[in-house]
Amino acid sequence: MYQRKTTDEIVIQGNYGYGWDDLTMEASMAEARKTLRVYQENERNATHRIITRRVKKEAC
């Protein structure tokens, strides 16, 4: 049976004029969308986005 060697991290990033900074990591895409909406409502002077990053799993 196949086992993935990576896990996905869902990261919310904000751009405050100096490049993209990681703000938070969420467990699911639904939670990330809710958090993104909160950032967009409260920080209108910056742009925000959601990215998915693949990270290698630790050896057991």
C-alpha positions as CSV (number, residue, x, y, z in Angstrom):
1,M,0.0,0.0,0.0
2,Y,1.3,3.5,-0.9
3,Q,2.1,6.0,1.8
4,R,2.7,9.6,1.1
5,K,6.1,10.9,2.0
6,T,4.9,14.5,2.4
7,T,2.2,16.4,4.3
8,D,0.4,19.6,3.2
9,E,0.6,22.8,5.2
10,I,-2.1,25.4,4.5
11,V,-0.5,28.8,5.1
12,I,-2.1,32.3,5.1
13,Q,0.4,34.9,3.9
14,G,0.2,38.7,4.0
15,N,2.0,41.3,1.9
16,Y,2.7,44.5,3.7
17,G,4.9,46.1,1.1
18,Y,8.1,44.1,1.8
19,G,7.1,40.7,0.3
20,W,5.0,37.8,1.5
21,D,5.1,36.9,5.2
22,D,3.6,33.8,6.8
23,L,0.9,34.8,9.2
24,T,-0.8,31.5,10.3
25,M,-1.1,27.8,9.4
26,E,-4.5,26.1,9.4
27,A,-5.5,22.4,9.6
28,S,-8.0,22.6,6.7
29,M,-8.9,24.7,3.7
30,A,-12.3,25.6,5.2
31,E,-10.6,27.0,8.3
32,A,-8.0,28.8,6.2
33,R,-10.8,30.5,4.1
34,K,-12.5,31.8,7.3
35,T,-9.3,33.1,8.7
36,L,-8.4,34.7,5.4
37,R,-11.7,36.5,5.4
38,V,-11.0,37.9,8.9
39,Y,-7.6,39.2,7.8
40,Q,-9.1,40.8,4.7
41,E,-11.8,42.6,6.7
42,N,-9.4,43.9,9.4
43,E,-6.3,44.7,7.4
44,R,-7.5,46.4,4.3
45,N,-4.1,48.0,3.6
46,A,-2.4,44.7,2.8
47,T,-3.1,41.8,0.4
48,H,-3.5,38.3,1.7
49,R,-3.4,34.8,0.1
50,I,-3.6,31.1,0.9
51,I,-0.9,28.8,-0.3
52,T,-0.4,25.0,0.2
53,R,3.1,23.9,0.9
54,R,4.4,20.3,0.8
55,V,6.7,19.3,3.7
56,K,8.6,16.0,4.1
57,K,7.3,13.7,6.9
58,E,9.7,12.9,9.7
59,A,11.3,9.5,9.7
60,C,9.7,7.2,12.3
